[in-house]
Amino acid sequence: MTEDEREAFECDDGALDVWPEVGSRAMQRVLVAGTDAFVEGWVTVQEGNYRFRTSQTNGLTVKIVLREYLGCEIVWD
C-alpha cells in the first residue's frame, strides 16, 4: 500500500450511525465512560499481531490487520 492508501484504510470516521445490538460487546464498548465513549476504534487483541475494527456506517464493515503486515476489509451491504 502507498502511504495514502494506508491512511485511508486506518481512517477512523469517529461517529456512530447505528447503535450496536443491546447486550453485545460493541454496545459495552460504546457505553464505557471516557473521552472515546462514542468512537468505534481499533480493538487490539494482541499488540503487533492482531487488531480489528468494526463499523456500521455504510453497511457492516470489518477491518482486520495481522502482524501489521496483512490488512483485510470485509463489507456487507
QUIURVEN-V489009 format. One record per backbone hydrogen bond with DSSP energy under -0.5 kcal/mol. NH is the residue of the N-H (numbers start at 1). CO is the residue of the C=O. Records with the same first field share a line. If there is no record, write none. Layout:
BEGIN
NH: CO  CO
END
This chain:
BEGIN
6: 2
7: 3
8: 4
9: 5
10: 6
11: 7
13: 11
17: 15
24: 21
28: 24
29: 25
30: 26
31: 27
32: 29
37: 34
39: 36
41: 39
43: 52
44: 42
45: 43  50
46: 50
49: 46
50: 46
51: 65
52: 43
53: 63
55: 61
58: 59
59: 56
60: 76
61: 55
62: 74
63: 53
64: 72
65: 51
66: 70
67: 49  65
69: 66
70: 66
71: 69
72: 64
74: 62
76: 60
END
